[in-house]
Every structure is written in structure tokens, then in C-alpha cells.
């Protein structure tokens, strides 16, 4: 069944899977947490994969929130950050299109 396959995958490559899933900002955290809870992945592996995987997005959200709140003081950094996020998403979109064709 699907749950058996997910469980086997989580024991062999679970840390990598959770880390990648946590790095993707639009992945629902509840689903990742649920899959970690029902699998044989250790708490330690789940904890560290989550901490490391969520760190970049938390960093970006904090910087972006600060710069928006104080936009008059941080116009250049805010502009660079927005352009960086747009560039990353554009690259990922382009890469996905390349893989599909």
C-alpha cells in the first residue's frame, strides 16, 4: 500500500525527503509532519531535517517582513530581495518546463 511504501522510503531517505519538502515554501507543513509521525523516521532525524529545512524560508520571511515594515529605510535591500525571490521562482519554473519537454 501507499503507506507501506512511504514508511520504507522514510526509513531509508526520510531525512533528505523532509529536508527538501521543508525547503519548498508552498508545501503544507501538516502533511510533512503527518507523514513523519506515521513513519519509522526517528524524532531526531525529523527534528533536524525540519530545523535545517525551515531556516532559509524563516530567514527570508523575517528580512522581508522587516524591510516591508521599514520600507523607507530599506528600499534597496527590499528591491534586491524581491528580485531574488522572483529570479529563483522563474528559474525553478523554467527548469520544470525543461524537464517536461
N, C-alpha and C positions, 0 to 999 in steps of 0.2 A: 504494500500500500504506500501511499504518498508519505504518510507519517514515518513509516519504517525507513524509507529512502532518505528523508530529511534527517532522521536520527543518525543513520550511518554516516551521512555527509558531515553532520555537525561534530561527530567524534573525530573524524579524520582531518577535516578542513574547516572546522567551525570558527576558529579564531579569525582566519582570513576572510571568511564569508561575512561574519559580523562586522569586522573592521571595514570592509568595502561597503556593506549596507549602511553602516553608520556614517560613512563619508558622504554618501549621496543625500543631499539635503531634503529631498521630497519623499524619501522612503518613510512610511509610517513606523514610528518607533514601537508602537504597541505590537505590531506583527513580529518585529525582530525580537522583542522581549518575550513574546509568547513562544516563538519557535525555540529560543534559548531555554525557556523554562521547561518545555516538554521534551527537550532532547537530553542527551547524556553529557552535554558540554559542562565542564566544571564551572563553578561560580567564579573562580579566579580568572579563567580564560574569558568568560563573558564580561566580567568587570573591566579587565584591562583592554579588551577589544573595544568596549563601549567608550571608555575614557579616552583612548587614543583616537578612535574614530570620530567622536563628537568634538574634540578640541578645535580643529580648524574651523568648523562652522560656528562654534560658540565665539571664537576669536573674531571672525568676520562680523557676526551679529553685534557684538559689543562695540567694535570700532565703527561699524556703520550706524548703529543707534546713537553713539556719542557724536559722530560727525553730523548726523541729521539734526540732533538737538542743538548743536552749536555750529550750524551751517555757516554762519557769517565768519567764524574763526577758522574753519577747516574746508574752505571751498576747493582747494587744490587736491587735498588728500581724498575728500569725498568724491570728486570727479574721477580721480585715478582709480579708486576702489570700485566705483560703479562701472567704469570701462573695463576693469579687470574681470569683474563678475560676468559682464556681457561677453567678453572675449572667451572666457572659459566655457560658458554655455554654448556659444557659437561653435567653438572647436569640438565640443562633445557632440553637438548636433551634426556637424559635418562628418565627424568620424563615424557616427552611427549610419549616416547616409552612404558612406563609402563601403561599409561592411555589408549593407543590404544589397548593393549593386554588384 
